[in-house]
Amino acid sequence: MALREQRGSVRTAVVWDALEAALAGAPRDVVDLGGGTGGFAVRLAESGHRVRVVDPSPDALAALARRAGEVDVDVDVTGLQGDVTDLVEVVGAGSADVVLCHGVLEVVDPVVALQHVGEVLRPGGLLSLIVGQRHAAVLARAMAGHFQQARSLLDDQQPVDARTGRRFTVSEVAALLDDAGFAVTTVHAVRVFTDLVPAGLIDLEPGAASALVDLERAVAERSEYLPLAAQLHVLACRS
Ligand SMILES: C[S@@+](CC[C@H](N)C(=O)[O-])C[C@H]1O[C@@H](n2cnc3c(N)ncnc32)[C@H](O)[C@@H]1O
């Protein structure tokens, strides 16, 4: 496996565990909001799901098309240019069994985004949400010497900068989802250790990558590790 690919799979192993378990069975209509270059979308399409990626970036959608063209099987994955605000017009109300919203709430209005996600999901549909977790981000900024940024992130729910966007605590995400009419089913800690480990160690030390994945899996469901996680992966049902 190429080093970049290996690092990517270490970062997303815990997410895939939960997602594949939740989507086992019949093919679903999946919308990947802010799906970017299709890292999640194409793999889901390879498993037989019908996937529409909605993203404002033409470059990302072009990369998605290339990625979809490189896989060995025929995949049902469509790139659609759009964003959170026109999601319902682009994919249609009540047209999805599953919506992925991974790494997007950080840079959009989360209340508006979740409202539109709720509109495109069928009743009982599933939301897979990944957000940056506030406490780990505070620690990371402080460790990098960005003390003012760390201080601002402590309590401030507005984005510290437009590029990295806002961060969330578990209770902030739970409240947002509750207000938007979602019932949380699982919350997993993602990348508790991975971002703290030197990349060279994961890349070069034999067996390190798989041992790290084992460790990430071992803590993913332990609530005491949630505040240490770089990201939270939440599965929630539209009520
Ligand atoms: C951090 S990337 C995440 C990509 C992908 N979801 C993943 O997890 O690999 C954020 C994505 O959100 C998209 N994005 C930015 N603003 C958006 C908006 N207003 N509505 C929808 N997507 C947006 C970006 O183009 C980018 O592809």
The ligand as an SDF file (V2000), in Angstrom:
LIG
                    3D

 27 29  0  0  0  0  0  0  0  0999 V2000
  -12.4470   19.0040    4.6530 C   0  0  0  0  0  0  0  0  0  0  0  0
  -13.1570   18.7110    3.0990 S   0  0  0  0  0  0  0  0  0  0  0  0
  -13.9820   17.1690    3.4040 C   0  0  0  0  0  0  0  0  0  0  0  0
  -14.1350   16.3490    2.1720 C   0  0  0  0  0  0  0  0  0  0  0  0
  -14.8180   14.9900    2.3920 C   0  0  0  0  0  0  0  0  0  0  0  0
  -16.1380   15.1470    2.9590 N   0  0  0  0  0  0  0  0  0  0  0  0
  -13.9710   14.0770    3.2460 C   0  0  0  0  0  0  0  0  0  0  0  0
  -14.3340   13.8340    4.4090 O   0  0  0  0  0  0  0  0  0  0  0  0
  -12.9380   13.6050    2.7580 O   0  0  0  0  0  0  0  0  0  0  0  0
  -14.5070   19.8880    3.0800 C   0  0  0  0  0  0  0  0  0  0  0  0
  -15.3320   19.8370    1.8080 C   0  0  0  0  0  0  0  0  0  0  0  0
  -16.4550   20.7140    1.9990 O   0  0  0  0  0  0  0  0  0  0  0  0
  -16.6840   21.3980    0.7890 C   0  0  0  0  0  0  0  0  0  0  0  0
  -17.4230   22.6310    1.0970 N   0  0  0  0  0  0  0  0  0  0  0  0
  -16.9400   23.8470    1.4300 C   0  0  0  0  0  0  0  0  0  0  0  0
  -17.9410   24.7240    1.6030 N   0  0  0  0  0  0  0  0  0  0  0  0
  -19.0910   24.0300    1.3820 C   0  0  0  0  0  0  0  0  0  0  0  0
  -20.4700   24.3940    1.3880 C   0  0  0  0  0  0  0  0  0  0  0  0
  -20.8530   25.6410    1.6620 N   0  0  0  0  0  0  0  0  0  0  0  0
  -21.3800   23.4390    1.1010 N   0  0  0  0  0  0  0  0  0  0  0  0
  -20.9800   22.1680    0.8200 C   0  0  0  0  0  0  0  0  0  0  0  0
  -19.6860   21.7800    0.7920 N   0  0  0  0  0  0  0  0  0  0  0  0
  -18.7590   22.6920    1.0630 C   0  0  0  0  0  0  0  0  0  0  0  0
  -15.2770   21.6330    0.2250 C   0  0  0  0  0  0  0  0  0  0  0  0
  -15.2880   21.9140   -1.1700 O   0  0  0  0  0  0  0  0  0  0  0  0
  -14.5920   20.3170    0.5650 C   0  0  0  0  0  0  0  0  0  0  0  0
  -14.7290   19.3780   -0.4650 O   0  0  0  0  0  0  0  0  0  0  0  0
  1  2  1  0
  2  3  1  0
  2 10  1  0
  3  4  1  0
  4  5  1  0
  5  6  1  0
  5  7  1  0
  7  8  2  0
  7  9  1  0
 10 11  1  0
 11 12  1  0
 11 26  1  0
 12 13  1  0
 13 14  1  0
 13 24  1  0
 14 15  1  0
 14 23  1  0
 15 16  2  0
 16 17  1  0
 17 18  1  0
 17 23  2  0
 18 19  1  0
 18 20  2  0
 20 21  1  0
 21 22  2  0
 22 23  1  0
 24 25  1  0
 24 26  1  0
 26 27  1  0
M  CHG  2   2   1   9  -1
M  END
$$$$
